[in-house]
Amino acid sequence: MSAILVLILRLLLALTLYFFFGWALFTIWRELRAQSLLVSTQRIPPIMINWINQNGETINQQFNSPEIIIGRDPSCELPVNDEMVSARHARLSYHNNQWWIEDLQSTNGTFLNEERVYTATVLIDGDELHCGKLFFQIKFSVKPSESV
């Protein structure tokens, strides 16, 4: 009689353990699904960058991508023609619901509002970037008439 009782207790323990693992996996799957839906519906706010090129022309460019590289390299999202700017000079990236500026170990440095950028720094509307001889003004509130 005691052998049957031990067998039943072992089966109940095994079933309880499988139920617990199944519940844990279901909870993880549900949280991952909720997080992926949140990430997929998160909209990156457009950023407008105003700057004056070497010819004296004012250029207004709007970006909707989560990362913008400024540099002389033609593969950069914002290619510039200035010998004082490195090939890959600075990165603007959107994460944690904010735009950030980061210097990519450029030779002449990146300046935000006349202060050198050493670590990733949060951008706010109206900030001015200085890369080489070029000045960039950052705008977040883009009106439909301003879009390029």
C-alpha positions as CSV (number, residue, x, y, z in Angstrom):
1,M,0.0,0.0,0.0
2,S,2.8,2.5,0.8
3,A,4.5,1.8,-2.6
4,I,1.3,2.9,-4.4
5,L,1.1,6.0,-2.3
6,V,4.7,6.9,-3.0
7,L,4.1,6.3,-6.8
8,I,1.0,8.6,-6.7
9,L,3.0,11.3,-4.9
10,R,5.8,11.1,-7.4
11,L,3.4,11.4,-10.3
12,L,1.7,14.4,-8.7
13,L,5.1,16.0,-8.1
14,A,6.1,15.4,-11.7
15,L,2.8,16.8,-13.0
16,T,3.2,19.9,-10.8
17,L,6.7,20.4,-12.0
18,Y,5.6,20.1,-15.7
19,F,2.7,22.5,-15.0
20,F,5.1,25.0,-13.4
21,F,7.5,24.9,-16.4
22,G,4.6,25.2,-18.9
23,W,3.3,28.2,-17.0
24,A,6.8,29.9,-16.9
25,L,7.3,29.4,-20.6
26,F,3.8,30.7,-21.4
27,T,4.5,33.8,-19.2
28,I,7.8,34.5,-20.9
29,W,6.3,34.1,-24.4
30,R,3.4,36.4,-23.5
31,E,5.9,39.1,-22.2
32,L,8.1,38.8,-25.3
33,R,5.0,39.1,-27.6
34,A,3.9,42.2,-25.7
35,Q,7.3,43.8,-25.9
36,S,7.7,43.0,-29.6
37,L,4.3,44.7,-30.3
38,L,5.4,47.7,-28.3
39,V,8.7,48.0,-30.2
40,S,7.0,47.5,-33.6
41,T,4.4,50.2,-32.9
42,Q,6.9,52.6,-31.5
43,R,7.3,55.5,-33.9
44,I,10.6,57.3,-34.3
45,P,9.9,61.0,-34.3
46,P,11.3,62.8,-37.4
47,I,14.4,65.0,-36.8
48,M,15.2,68.0,-39.0
49,I,18.8,69.1,-39.5
50,N,19.5,72.5,-40.9
51,W,23.0,73.4,-42.0
52,I,24.9,75.6,-44.5
53,N,27.1,73.7,-47.0
54,Q,30.5,74.9,-48.4
55,N,28.7,76.8,-51.2
56,G,26.7,78.9,-48.7
57,E,23.4,77.1,-49.4
58,T,21.1,76.4,-46.5
59,I,20.1,72.7,-46.5
60,N,17.1,71.4,-44.5
61,Q,17.1,67.6,-44.2
62,Q,14.5,65.5,-42.4
63,F,15.3,62.0,-41.2
64,N,13.0,59.2,-39.9
65,S,15.6,56.6,-39.4
66,P,16.8,55.6,-35.9
67,E,20.4,56.3,-36.7
68,I,22.1,59.1,-38.6
69,I,25.9,59.2,-39.3
70,I,27.5,62.5,-40.1
71,G,30.8,62.3,-42.1
72,R,32.7,62.7,-45.3
73,D,32.1,59.1,-46.3
74,P,29.4,59.0,-49.1
75,S,27.8,56.0,-47.4
76,C,26.9,58.2,-44.4
77,E,23.3,59.2,-44.0
78,L,24.4,62.9,-43.9
79,P,27.5,63.1,-46.1
80,V,29.3,66.5,-45.9
81,N,32.2,67.9,-47.9
82,D,34.5,69.4,-45.3
83,E,38.1,68.5,-44.9
84,M,37.8,69.1,-41.1
85,V,35.2,66.4,-40.8
86,S,36.2,62.8,-40.3
87,A,34.9,60.1,-42.6
88,R,32.5,58.9,-39.9
89,H,32.5,61.9,-37.5
90,A,29.3,61.7,-35.3
91,R,26.2,59.6,-34.8
92,L,22.7,60.7,-33.9
93,S,20.7,57.8,-32.6
94,Y,17.2,57.4,-31.2
95,H,16.8,55.2,-28.2
96,N,15.1,55.4,-24.8
97,N,12.6,57.8,-26.4
98,Q,15.3,60.4,-26.9
99,W,17.7,61.5,-29.6
100,W,21.4,61.2,-28.7
101,I,24.6,62.6,-30.2
102,E,27.9,60.6,-30.0
103,D,31.3,61.5,-31.3
104,L,32.8,58.6,-33.3
105,Q,36.4,59.3,-32.2
106,S,36.7,62.1,-34.8
107,T,40.0,63.9,-35.2
108,N,38.7,67.4,-34.5
109,G,35.8,66.5,-32.2
110,T,32.1,67.1,-32.1
111,F,30.7,70.1,-30.2
112,L,27.2,70.4,-28.9
113,N,26.3,74.0,-28.0
114,E,30.0,74.9,-28.0
115,E,30.9,72.1,-25.6
116,R,32.9,69.1,-26.7
117,V,31.0,65.8,-26.7
118,Y,32.9,63.0,-25.0
119,T,30.1,60.6,-24.2
120,A,26.6,60.0,-25.7
121,T,24.6,63.1,-24.9
122,V,20.8,63.8,-25.1
123,L,19.7,66.3,-27.8
124,I,17.0,68.8,-27.3
125,D,15.1,70.9,-29.8
126,G,17.2,73.8,-31.0
127,D,20.6,72.3,-30.1
128,E,23.5,73.3,-32.4
129,L,26.2,70.8,-33.5
130,H,29.6,71.8,-34.7
131,C,31.6,69.3,-36.8
132,G,34.7,70.7,-38.4
133,K,33.7,74.0,-40.0
134,L,30.0,73.1,-40.3
135,F,27.2,74.0,-37.9
136,F,24.0,72.0,-37.7
137,Q,20.8,73.0,-36.0
138,I,18.5,70.3,-34.6
139,K,14.7,70.6,-34.8
140,F,12.2,68.0,-33.6
141,S,8.9,69.8,-34.1
142,V,8.6,69.5,-37.9
143,K,5.7,71.3,-39.6
144,P,4.4,69.8,-42.8
145,S,5.4,72.9,-44.8
146,E,9.0,72.4,-43.6
147,S,9.5,68.8,-44.7
148,V,11.9,68.1,-47.6
